[in-house]
Amino acid sequence: MLSAQCKGDREVADVALEQCVNDPSRRPTMTADDALAVVTAALRQIAPDVSVADIDPCNLLQEETDIDSVDFINLIDAIHDGSGIEIPERDFAQLATVEGIVAYLTSHAT
């Protein structure tokens, strides 16, 4: 059984969650650091030898990491899994660089 305090905290959390679901402006946004963490985790899955710190964020990711097109698609899938953000194929060109991915994630996180 929940104590009165825990039960009250749970009710407050439920109300806050409901407000976020019903009001998109109240949803948390993704910072550039959050987005970079998603990219780093996804890249670790696809190309474990590559460090994001060694990549020029403005250069083409496939050239910087030497990943092929199949690995690029897998990277996009891993980014989707890590961020929860749907990434349609028509937007893949925007994700050609680390800088592009970070910008995309931060702008689509709300």
Backbone as CSV, one residue per row, in Angstrom:
resi,resn,N_x,N_y,N_z,CA_x,CA_y,CA_z,C_x,C_y,C_z
1,MET,0.813,-1.176,0.000,0.000,0.000,0.000,0.868,1.256,0.000
2,LEU,0.453,2.265,-0.786,1.209,3.500,-0.858,0.939,4.367,0.353
3,SER,1.988,4.989,0.861,1.765,5.971,1.932,1.045,7.174,1.331
4,ALA,0.501,8.001,2.187,-0.229,9.180,1.704,0.678,10.070,0.854
5,GLN,1.937,10.241,1.287,2.870,11.094,0.538,3.152,10.502,-0.833
6,CYS,3.444,9.194,-0.891,3.731,8.539,-2.177,2.520,8.607,-3.090
7,LYS,1.348,8.372,-2.525,0.127,8.415,-3.317,-0.079,9.821,-3.870
8,GLY,0.161,10.839,-3.055,0.035,12.222,-3.510,1.030,12.551,-4.597
9,ASP,2.284,12.091,-4.426,3.308,12.310,-5.440,2.914,11.638,-6.747
10,ARG,2.364,10.438,-6.650,1.955,9.699,-7.838,0.830,10.429,-8.572
11,GLU,-0.121,10.981,-7.814,-1.222,11.721,-8.432,-0.707,12.972,-9.125
12,VAL,0.247,13.653,-8.521,0.842,14.842,-9.130,1.568,14.450,-10.416
13,ALA,2.317,13.356,-10.379,3.030,12.884,-11.563,2.052,12.504,-12.678
14,ASP,0.956,11.850,-12.325,-0.047,11.468,-13.322,-0.655,12.698,-13.986
15,VAL,-0.941,13.733,-13.198,-1.506,14.973,-13.749,-0.494,15.637,-14.678
16,ALA,0.769,15.695,-14.255,1.814,16.304,-15.089,1.967,15.551,-16.403
17,LEU,1.957,14.218,-16.352,2.069,13.417,-17.558,0.886,13.666,-18.480
18,GLU,-0.309,13.714,-17.925,-1.506,13.960,-18.732,-1.428,15.334,-19.400
19,GLN,-0.926,16.331,-18.685,-0.793,17.663,-19.266,0.193,17.658,-20.424
20,CYS,1.290,16.931,-20.291,2.281,16.849,-21.356,1.714,16.149,-22.581
21,VAL,0.960,15.109,-22.369,0.374,14.366,-23.478,-0.647,15.224,-24.208
22,ASN,-1.444,15.958,-23.457,-2.515,16.749,-24.051,-2.076,18.117,-24.555
23,ASP,-0.941,18.603,-24.126,-0.465,19.930,-24.520,0.978,19.816,-25.017
24,PRO,1.178,19.735,-26.356,2.526,19.559,-26.900,3.519,20.625,-26.454
25,SER,3.045,21.823,-26.146,3.980,22.869,-25.733,4.599,22.580,-24.367
26,ARG,4.006,21.659,-23.618,4.527,21.311,-22.287,5.450,20.091,-22.321
27,ARG,5.594,19.491,-23.490,6.476,18.327,-23.588,7.930,18.772,-23.483
28,PRO,8.762,17.942,-22.883,10.173,18.312,-22.801,10.809,18.315,-24.181
29,THR,11.755,19.197,-24.399,12.450,19.258,-25.676,13.804,18.577,-25.534
30,MET,14.406,18.310,-26.666,15.720,17.668,-26.680,16.779,18.747,-26.896
31,THR,17.768,18.761,-26.045,18.870,19.700,-26.198,19.865,19.133,-27.212
32,ALA,20.785,19.962,-27.639,21.835,19.513,-28.551,22.681,18.423,-27.885
33,ASP,22.931,18.559,-26.586,23.699,17.531,-25.870,22.939,16.211,-25.826
34,ASP,21.623,16.290,-25.618,20.801,15.076,-25.640,20.875,14.408,-27.006
35,ALA,20.739,15.223,-28.053,20.767,14.695,-29.419,22.124,14.070,-29.729
36,LEU,23.191,14.722,-29.305,24.531,14.181,-29.541,24.721,12.863,-28.796
37,ALA,24.143,12.739,-27.623,24.207,11.477,-26.876,23.483,10.364,-27.629
38,VAL,22.354,10.692,-28.257,21.628,9.705,-29.063,22.478,9.275,-30.254
39,VAL,23.095,10.243,-30.926,23.950,9.943,-32.077,25.125,9.070,-31.641
40,THR,25.745,9.416,-30.531,26.891,8.656,-30.026,26.505,7.217,-29.727
41,ALA,25.392,7.014,-29.059,24.932,5.663,-28.723,24.601,4.874,-29.986
42,ALA,23.941,5.521,-30.941,23.575,4.843,-32.191,24.823,4.477,-32.990
43,LEU,25.760,5.393,-33.038,26.999,5.131,-33.779,27.799,4.007,-33.130
44,ARG,27.775,3.949,-31.807,28.463,2.863,-31.096,27.892,1.500,-31.486
45,GLN,26.583,1.452,-31.738,25.937,0.199,-32.149,26.345,-0.194,-33.562
46,ILE,26.430,0.771,-34.458,26.645,0.502,-35.879,28.131,0.419,-36.225
47,ALA,28.916,1.312,-35.674,30.353,1.375,-35.971,31.114,1.558,-34.665
48,PRO,31.290,0.467,-33.911,31.889,0.592,-32.577,33.318,1.137,-32.566
49,ASP,34.018,1.083,-33.693,35.395,1.593,-33.749,35.457,3.111,-33.872
50,VAL,34.337,3.733,-34.204,34.301,5.167,-34.491,33.914,5.946,-33.241
51,SER,34.628,7.044,-33.006,34.305,7.940,-31.903,33.715,9.228,-32.487
52,VAL,32.597,9.657,-31.972,31.974,10.889,-32.451,32.926,12.068,-32.261
53,ALA,33.748,12.026,-31.239,34.701,13.113,-30.977,35.704,13.280,-32.122
54,ASP,35.934,12.214,-32.884,36.883,12.263,-33.996,36.239,12.692,-35.312
55,ILE,34.945,12.880,-35.308,34.213,13.220,-36.531,34.026,14.728,-36.620
56,ASP,34.314,15.281,-37.795,33.999,16.689,-38.042,32.485,16.766,-38.220
57,PRO,31.782,17.484,-37.345,30.317,17.480,-37.391,29.729,18.057,-38.674
58,CYS,30.544,18.749,-39.465,30.053,19.349,-40.713,30.327,18.479,-41.939
59,ASN,31.167,17.484,-41.790,31.496,16.604,-42.912,30.479,15.481,-43.037
60,LEU,30.385,14.905,-44.226,29.453,13.807,-44.454,29.783,12.635,-43.547
61,LEU,28.802,12.183,-42.840,28.969,11.124,-41.849,29.450,9.824,-42.482
62,GLN,28.903,9.472,-43.623,29.304,8.221,-44.272,30.775,8.260,-44.664
63,GLU,31.269,9.405,-45.100,32.683,9.527,-45.453,33.561,9.537,-44.200
64,GLU,33.115,10.231,-43.176,33.888,10.324,-41.934,34.012,8.967,-41.231
65,THR,32.963,8.153,-41.328,32.936,6.886,-40.586,33.173,5.667,-41.460
66,ASP,33.161,5.874,-42.766,33.344,4.781,-43.729,32.254,3.711,-43.593
67,ILE,31.013,4.155,-43.305,29.898,3.220,-43.259,29.196,3.223,-44.611
68,ASP,28.657,2.082,-44.987,27.950,1.987,-46.260,26.491,2.397,-46.091
69,SER,25.746,2.333,-47.185,24.356,2.809,-47.157,23.467,1.958,-46.251
70,VAL,23.736,0.663,-46.165,22.953,-0.207,-45.278,23.224,0.176,-43.822
71,ASP,24.487,0.396,-43.486,24.823,0.827,-42.126,24.226,2.203,-41.824
72,PHE,24.146,3.070,-42.830,23.542,4.380,-42.619,22.059,4.231,-42.257
73,ILE,21.360,3.352,-42.960,19.947,3.092,-42.654,19.831,2.516,-41.241
74,ASN,20.730,1.607,-40.893,20.723,1.036,-39.536,21.006,2.118,-38.489
75,LEU,21.862,3.069,-38.828,22.149,4.183,-37.926,20.901,5.036,-37.718
76,ILE,20.194,5.315,-38.800,18.953,6.093,-38.698,17.944,5.349,-37.824
77,ASP,17.837,4.035,-38.018,16.930,3.231,-37.181,17.333,3.302,-35.711
78,ALA,18.629,3.226,-35.443,19.110,3.299,-34.058,18.847,4.682,-33.465
79,ILE,18.972,5.723,-34.276,18.672,7.076,-33.810,17.187,7.190,-33.495
80,HIS,16.359,6.626,-34.347,14.914,6.612,-34.078,14.627,5.883,-32.768
81,ASP,15.233,4.711,-32.595,15.013,3.938,-31.370,15.461,4.713,-30.134
82,GLY,16.583,5.413,-30.245,17.118,6.143,-29.104,16.397,7.432,-28.789
83,SER,15.752,8.010,-29.801,15.100,9.312,-29.603,13.578,9.232,-29.586
84,GLY,13.046,8.182,-30.199,11.594,8.082,-30.326,11.023,8.974,-31.410
85,ILE,11.887,9.605,-32.177,11.455,10.524,-33.234,11.362,9.768,-34.553
86,GLU,10.197,9.869,-35.184,10.015,9.260,-36.500,10.860,10.019,-37.512
87,ILE,11.575,9.276,-38.353,12.413,9.903,-39.372,12.021,9.306,-40.722
88,PRO,11.192,10.022,-41.490,10.789,9.498,-42.789,11.962,9.514,-43.781
89,GLU,11.909,8.620,-44.720,12.989,8.488,-45.699,13.256,9.797,-46.433
90,ARG,12.230,10.583,-46.670,12.412,11.854,-47.387,13.317,12.823,-46.610
91,ASP,13.503,12.596,-45.315,14.341,13.468,-44.488,15.777,12.962,-44.325
92,PHE,16.096,11.804,-44.879,17.425,11.216,-44.679,18.550,12.158,-45.108
93,ALA,18.348,12.925,-46.153,19.404,13.827,-46.632,19.776,14.865,-45.572
94,GLN,18.822,15.233,-44.733,19.092,16.205,-43.659,19.996,15.612,-42.580
95,LEU,20.137,14.289,-42.594,20.900,13.592,-41.561,22.270,13.145,-42.064
96,ALA,22.781,13.820,-43.075,24.048,13.421,-43.691,25.262,13.746,-42.832
97,THR,25.108,14.665,-41.890,26.219,15.053,-41.013,25.774,14.944,-39.555
98,VAL,26.720,14.909,-38.650,26.378,14.908,-37.220,25.631,16.200,-36.884
99,GLU,26.100,17.305,-37.427,25.436,18.586,-37.204,23.985,18.546,-37.692
100,GLY,23.767,17.927,-38.846,22.416,17.802,-39.396,21.520,16.931,-38.529
101,ILE,22.083,15.844,-38.016,21.303,14.956,-37.159,20.905,15.672,-35.874
102,VAL,21.846,16.354,-35.265,21.565,17.083,-34.026,20.489,18.143,-34.276
103,ALA,20.614,18.887,-35.366,19.619,19.909,-35.692,18.255,19.279,-35.933
104,TYR,18.231,18.157,-36.633,16.965,17.480,-36.920,16.304,17.013,-35.634
105,LEU,17.071,16.356,-34.785,16.499,15.832,-33.542,15.981,16.932,-32.639
106,THR,16.751,17.996,-32.488,16.319,19.070,-31.603,15.094,19.793,-32.152
107,SER,14.979,19.878,-33.473,13.823,20.579,-34.044,12.576,19.707,-34.128
108,HIS,12.742,18.394,-34.079,11.599,17.482,-34.180,11.220,16.828,-32.839
109,ALA,11.866,17.217,-31.769,11.644,16.577,-30.477,10.397,17.074,-29.773
110,THR,9.810,18.144,-30.222,8.641,18.661,-29.520,7.365,18.073,-30.046
